[in-house]
């Protein structure tokens, strides 16, 4: 993935994650990068952060789901949870996250097709 062609979509200082849209082997992709906190930088004395543990769970869970590809499950192109910066590269979902999709659908169901 060429860092020069990546576009920062959002950065969440609360979770320590940044999301970039780019191109990975000819496919439009999203790269989720775990930005290390000060605690993570200091060492292992307190153990891995919750964000790091969550990223590992997500990477391995998505990898297992991708054993039998399904059109409704994001494809995982690559991930690295061993070297910094820790990251997951998945296909780009043009309708956003599942959470955002469900929230939008709920608003439409409650308010009909009216724009709010």
SERO-4910 file (N, C-alpha, C, O; in steps of 0.05 Angstrom, whole numbers):
BEGIN
 pado doro    nc1    nc2    nc3   cac1   cac2   cac3    cc1    cc2    cc3    oc1    oc2    oc3
  Unk    A     17    -23      0      0      0      0     18     25      0     36     27     16
  Unk    A     13     42    -18     29     67    -21     18     88     -1     -4     97     -4
  Unk    A     35     95     19     25    115     39     18    142     27      2    157     38
  Unk    A     30    149      4     25    175     -8     -3    176    -20    -15    198    -22
  Unk    A    -15    153    -26    -41    152    -39    -64    148    -18    -87    145    -26
  Unk    A    -57    147      7    -77    142     28    -91    168     36    -78    190     36
  Unk    A   -116    166     43   -132    189     52   -141    183     81   -155    163     85
  Unk    A   -135    201    100   -144    197    127   -174    202    128   -184    223    121
  Unk    A   -189    182    137   -218    185    139   -226    195    167   -242    213    169
  Unk    A   -214    184    188   -220    193    215   -199    183    234   -186    162    229
  Unk    A   -195    198    256   -177    190    277   -192    194    303   -202    215    309
  Unk    A   -192    173    319   -206    173    345   -186    172    367   -175    150    372
  Unk    A   -181    194    381   -161    194    402   -170    178    426   -154    170    442
  Unk    A   -197    174    429   -207    159    452   -200    129    449   -192    116    468
  Unk    A   -203    118    425   -196     90    420   -168     85    410   -158     63    411
  Unk    A   -155    107    401   -128    104    391   -127     92    363   -107     80    356
  Unk    A   -148     95    348   -149     84    321   -151    105    300   -165    126    304
  Unk    A   -138    100    277   -140    118    254   -149    101    230   -140     78    228
  Unk    A   -165    112    212   -175     98    189   -166    112    164   -170    136    161
  Unk    A   -154     97    145   -145    108    120   -157     93     97   -160     69     97
  Unk    A   -165    108     76   -176     96     52   -153     97     32   -139    117     29
  Unk    A   -148     74     18   -127     73     -1   -131     50    -21   -154     42    -26
  Unk    A   -109     41    -33   -110     21    -53    -91     -1    -45    -68      4    -40
  Unk    A   -101    -26    -43    -84    -49    -36    -86    -70    -58   -107    -82    -61
  Unk    A    -65    -74    -72    -64    -93    -94    -87    -90   -114    -99   -109   -123
  Unk    A    -93    -65   -121   -113    -59   -141   -142    -58   -130   -160    -53   -145
  Unk    A   -145    -61   -104   -172    -60    -92   -174    -36    -74   -155    -29    -60
  Unk    A   -197    -22    -74   -201      0    -55   -203    -13    -27   -218    -32    -23
  Unk    A   -188     -1     -8   -187    -14     18   -188      7     40   -185     31     36
  Unk    A   -192     -3     64   -191     13     89   -169      1    106   -168    -24    110
  Unk    A   -152     18    116   -132      9    135   -138     20    162   -139     45    166
  Unk    A   -142      3    182   -146     11    209   -119      9    224   -108    -13    225
  Unk    A   -109     31    234    -83     31    247    -88     38    277   -102     57    284
  Unk    A    -75     22    294    -77     27    323    -54     46    330    -30     38    328
  Unk    A    -61     70    338    -41     90    346    -35     84    375    -52     85    392
  Unk    A     -9     79    381     -2     71    408     -4     94    428      3    117    422
  Unk    A    -15     87    451    -18    107    472      9    108    487     27     93    482
  Unk    A     11    128    505     36    131    521     41    105    538     64     97    541
  Unk    A     19     93    548     22     69    564     34     46    547     51     31    556
  Unk    A     24     44    522     34     23    504     64     28    498     79      9    495
  Unk    A     72     53    495     99     60    488    118     53    512    142     46    507
  Unk    A    109     56    536    126     52    560    134     23    563    156     18    573
  Unk    A    118      4    556    126    -24    559    103    -41    567     79    -34    566
  Unk    A    110    -65    576     90    -86    581     83    -88    611     69   -106    619
  Unk    A     93    -70    628     89    -72    656     60    -74    664     53    -87    683
  Unk    A     43    -60    649     14    -60    655     -1    -80    637    -25    -83    639
  Unk    A     13    -93    619      1   -111    599     -9    -95    575     -9    -71    576
  Unk    A    -18   -110    555    -27    -96    530    -53    -80    536    -68    -87    553
  Unk    A    -56    -59    520    -80    -42    524   -105    -56    513   -103    -75    498
  Unk    A   -128    -46    521   -153    -57    512   -156    -54    482   -166    -72    468
  Unk    A   -147    -31    471   -149    -26    442   -132    -46    427   -141    -56    406
  Unk    A   -109    -53    437    -91    -72    424   -105   -100    425   -105   -114    404
  Unk    A   -115   -108    447   -129   -134    450   -153   -135    431   -157   -156    418
  Unk    A   -168   -113    429   -191   -113    411   -183   -115    382   -196   -129    366
  Unk    A   -161   -102    374   -151   -104    347   -143   -132    340   -149   -142    318
  Unk    A   -129   -146    358   -122   -174    354   -146   -191    351   -148   -208    333
  Unk    A   -166   -188    369   -191   -204    366   -204   -199    339   -213   -218    326
  Unk    A   -206   -174    331   -219   -167    306   -204   -180    282   -217   -192    265
  Unk    A   -177   -179    282   -162   -190    260   -165   -220    258   -170   -230    236
  Unk    A   -163   -234    280   -166   -263    279   -195   -272    274   -199   -292    261
  Unk    A   -214   -257    284   -242   -263    279   -249   -260    249   -261   -278    237
  Unk    A   -240   -238    237   -245   -233    209   -230   -254    192   -241   -262    171
  Unk    A   -206   -261    200   -191   -281    185   -207   -308    185   -208   -321    164
  Unk    A   -218   -315    207   -233   -341    209   -259   -339    192   -266   -358    179
  Unk    A   -272   -315    191   -296   -312    175   -289   -312    145   -306   -320    129
  Unk    A   -265   -305    138   -257   -304    110   -248   -331     99   -241   -333     75
  Unk    A   -249   -352    115   -242   -379    105   -261   -387     83   -253   -398     63
  Unk    A   -287   -382     87   -308   -386     66   -319   -359     59   -337   -349     73
  Unk    A   -309   -346     38   -318   -319     31   -349   -317     29   -362   -335     18
  Unk    A   -359   -294     38   -388   -289     37   -391   -260     28   -376   -242     36
  Unk    A   -411   -254     10   -414   -227      0   -421   -206     21   -417   -182     16
  Unk    A   -431   -214     44   -438   -195     65   -418   -192     87   -423   -179    107
  Unk    A   -395   -204     84   -373   -202    104   -349   -190     90   -340   -199     69
  Unk    A   -338   -169    103   -314   -156     92   -292   -176     88   -287   -193    104
  Unk    A   -278   -172     65   -254   -188     61   -230   -175     75   -228   -151     75
  Unk    A   -214   -192     87   -189   -182    100   -167   -187     80   -162   -209     71
  Unk    A   -153   -165     73   -130   -168     55   -104   -174     70    -88   -190     60
  Unk    A   -101   -162     92    -76   -166    108    -79   -154    136    -97   -137    140
  Unk    A    -63   -163    154    -61   -151    181    -35   -158    193    -21   -177    186
  Unk    A    -27   -141    212     -2   -145    227     -7   -136    255    -11   -112    261
  Unk    A     -6   -155    274    -10   -149    302     16   -155    318     16   -156    342
  Unk    A     38   -158    303     64   -164    316     83   -140    315     98   -135    334
  Unk    A     83   -125    293    102   -103    291     86    -77    289     63    -76    280
  Unk    A     99    -55    298     86    -29    298     89    -16    271    110    -19    258
  Unk    A     69     -1    261     43      3    273     25    -21    268     25    -32    246
  Unk    A     10    -29    288     -8    -51    286    -31    -42    268    -41    -20    270
  Unk    A    -40    -60    249    -60    -51    230    -75    -75    218    -66    -98    219
  Unk    A    -99    -69    207   -115    -88    192   -123    -74    166   -131    -51    166
  Unk    A   -120    -88    144   -128    -77    118   -152    -94    108   -149   -118    104
  Unk    A   -174    -81    104   -199    -95     94   -209    -81     69   -200    -59     62
  Unk    A   -228    -95     56   -240    -82     33   -256    -57     42   -265    -56     65
  Unk    A   -260    -39     24   -275    -14     30   -305    -19     28   -314    -30      8
  Unk    A   -320    -12     48   -349    -14     48   -360     14     43   -360     31     61
  Unk    A   -371     18     19   -379     46     12   -403     56     26   -409     80     25
  Unk    A   -418     38     40   -441     48     56   -433     52     85   -451     57    102
  Unk    A   -408     51     92   -399     56    119   -399     32    136   -399      9    127
  Unk    A   -399     36    162   -398     14    181   -426      1    184   -446     14    178
  Unk    A   -426    -23    194   -452    -37    200   -468    -21    220   -492    -18    217
  Unk    A   -455    -10    240   -468      6    261   -482     30    248   -505     35    254
  Unk    A   -468     45    231   -479     68    218   -503     60    200   -523     74    199
  Unk    A   -500     38    185   -521     28    168   -547     22    184   -569     29    176
  Unk    A   -543      8    207   -566      1    224   -579     26    236   -604     27    238
  Unk    A   -563     45    244   -574     70    256   -590     85    235   -611     96    241
  Unk    A   -579     87    210   -593    101    189   -619     87    182   -640    100    178
  Unk    A   -619     60    181   -643     44    175   -664     48    197   -688     49    191
  Unk    A   -655     51    222   -674     55    244   -687     82    242   -711     84    246
  Unk    A   -672    103    235   -683    129    232   -704    129    209   -725    141    212
  Unk    A   -698    116    187   -717    114    165   -742     99    173   -764    107    166
  Unk    A   -739     78    189   -762     62    198   -780     78    216   -804     76    215
  Unk    A   -768     94    234   -783    110    253   -796    134    240   -819    140    246
  Unk    A   -782    147    222   -792    172    210   -801    169    181   -806    189    167
  Unk    A   -803    145    172   -811    140    144   -788    150    126   -765    148    133
  Unk    A   -795    158    102   -775    167     83   -770    197     85   -757    209     68
  Unk    A   -780    210    106   -776    239    109   -747    244    117   -735    229    133
  Unk    A   -736    265    106   -709    274    114   -711    289    140   -729    306    143
  Unk    A   -693    285    158   -693    299    184   -672    321    183   -669    335    203
***
